Amino acid sequence: MTAAQLVSDLLALGVRPGGVLLVHSSLRSLGPVDGGAEAVVKGLLEALGARGTLLCLR
């Protein structure tokens, strides 16, 4: 998976720019992601846009 694919999947699931997203997950559950954790965070932030809010639990 790439960050671009993650963004596309998030938007298809209903995540919208400017929205609020609470994430409670593990990298293992996502499977292999090109760029690892950094790419996942970048994808989440890109889907939310500059006005969105990302909350992460670990």
KELUMKOL-632933 format. One line per 5 residues: for each residue y, z, x of N, C-alpha, C. Coordinates in pm, 1 decimal, decimal comma. Layout:
N
Y/Z/X/Y/Z/X/Y/Z/X; ...
END
This chain:
58
-116,7/0,0/85,4/0,0/0,0/0,0/123,4/0,0/90,3; 226,4/-66,2/44,9/354,6/-66,4/115,3/457,5/9,5/31,6; 570,7/40,3/93,1/678,6/107,1/20,5/725,8/18,7/-95,2; 731,1/-112,1/-73,7/774,4/-204,8/-179,3/677,5/-202,5/-297,3; 546,8/-194,5/-269,6/448,0/-185,6/-376,8/462,7/-54,3/-452,4
490,3/52,9/-379,9/510,4/182,7/-443,0/630,6/178,6/-537,0; 739,8/118,7/-491,8/859,4/105,8/-576,4/825,7/27,2/-702,4; 757,3/-83,3/-686,3/720,2/-166,4/-801,0/633,4/-88,5/-899,0; 536,0/-14,3/-848,1/448,5/65,3/-934,3/525,8/176,1/-1005,9; 616,0/241,6/-935,1/696,4/348,1/-996,7/783,0/294,2/-1109,8
846,1/179,7/-1086,6/930,1/119,3/-1190,5/844,9/78,6/-1311,0; 724,1/27,6/-1285,3/633,7/-10,5/-1394,0/589,7/111,9/-1475,1; 584,1/227,8/-1409,9/546,2/352,0/-1479,0/661,7/415,5/-1556,1; 782,7/360,6/-1540,9/895,8/412,1/-1616,9/1000,0/487,9/-1536,8; 980,6/499,9/-1405,1/1084,1/561,9/-1321,3/1205,3/468,9/-1322,2
1322,4/524,2/-1343,0/1443,2/442,4/-1351,7/1548,9/490,8/-1253,4; 1625,9/396,7/-1197,9/1736,5/436,5/-1109,5/1828,2/534,8/-1181,2; 1867,7/637,9/-1110,8/1954,0/739,7/-1168,0/1877,3/850,8/-1237,8; 1746,1/838,1/-1244,0/1664,9/937,4/-1313,3/1629,5/1056,1/-1224,7; 1549,6/1144,2/-1281,0/1499,8/1261,8/-1210,2/1348,8/1247,4/-1201,3
1293,8/1269,6/-1082,0/1149,9/1256,3/-1063,0/1097,7/1378,1/-988,2; 999,4/1444,1/-1047,6/932,2/1557,4/-985,2/797,9/1507,4/-933,5; 773,3/1524,5/-804,9/650,4/1475,7/-742,7/570,2/1593,0/-690,3; 444,4/1599,0/-731,4/350,7/1697,8/-678,5/224,2/1620,5/-645,2; 208,3/1585,1/-519,4/98,2/1498,9/-480,6/63,1/1523,1/-334,5
-36,7/1452,7/-288,8/-73,0/1454,8/-147,3/-85,8/1310,9/-100,0; -62,7/1289,3/27,2/-75,8/1153,6/81,1/-217,9/1101,6/63,7; -313,4/1188,6/76,9/-453,5/1148,1/63,7/-479,5/1087,3/-74,2; -417,7/1142,1/-177,4/-441,1/1091,6/-313,1/-383,1/951,8/-333,9; -283,5/914,8/-253,1/-224,8/780,9/-262,3/-307,7/675,9/-190,3
-388,4/719,1/-94,8/-462,3/625,1/-11,1/-373,9/579,8/103,6; -420,3/482,3/179,1/-343,4/436,1/294,8/-208,6/375,3/254,0; -103,4/419,8/319,1/30,7/366,2/295,4/87,2/321,1/428,9; 126,7/193,6/437,1/188,5/142,6/559,2/314,6/222,4/586,9; 320,9/288,5/701,5/437,9/368,0/735,6/421,2/515,5/703,9
310,7/553,5/641,1/279,1/694,2/616,0/376,6/764,3/523,3; 394,1/893,7/548,3/476,4/979,0/461,0/620,5/930,2/451,7; 673,9/882,8/562,0/812,6/834,5/561,5/829,7/717,6/464,4; 733,4/626,8/461,8/741,2/513,0/370,0/730,7/558,4/224,6; 649,1/660,3/199,1/635,7/711,6/61,9/769,2/769,0/14,4
830,8/851,7/98,3/959,5/911,7/60,4/1065,5/803,4/42,0; 1068,6/706,3/132,3/1165,3/597,1/119,1/1142,8/519,3/-10,8; 1017,1/496,5/-46,4/986,0/425,8/-171,0/1029,9/503,8/-293,2; 1004,4/634,4/-291,8/1047,4/718,9/-403,5/1199,4/716,3/-418,1; 1268,3/730,9/-306,8/1414,8/730,9/-310,3/1470,5/595,5/-352,1
1405,6/488,6/-307,5/1452,1/354,4/-345,3/1437,0/332,2/-495,9; 1325,8/377,2/-551,8/1304,3/360,8/-696,1/1408,7/438,4/-776,5; 1449,1/554,5/-726,5/1546,3/637,6/-796,7/1690,8/593,6/-776,0; 1717,3/523,2/-668,3/1853,4/478,3/-640,2/1942,3/590,8/-590,3; 2065,5/557,1/-559,5/2160,2/650,8/-499,0/2195,2/767,8/-590,9
2186,1/749,3/-721,4/2224,6/855,0/-815,7/2104,3/934,5/-869,6; 1984,9/897,4/-826,3/1864,3/965,0/-873,7/1841,2/1097,3/-802,2; 1751,6/1178,3/-858,9/1717,0/1307,8/-802,0/1566,3/1314,0/-779,5; 1526,9/1346,5/-658,0/1385,3/1359,6/-623,9/1355,2/1505,2/-593,3; 1258,0/1561,3/-665,7/1210,9/1697,4/-644,2/1067,0/1687,6/-596,4
1037,2/1750,7/-483,3/902,6/1744,7/-427,4/843,6/1884,1/-416,1; 719,5/1896,6/-460,2/643,7/2020,2/-445,1/528,4/1990,6/-350,5; 491,8/2089,2/-274,7/374,2/2066,7/-190,4/278,5/2181,0/-202,9
END
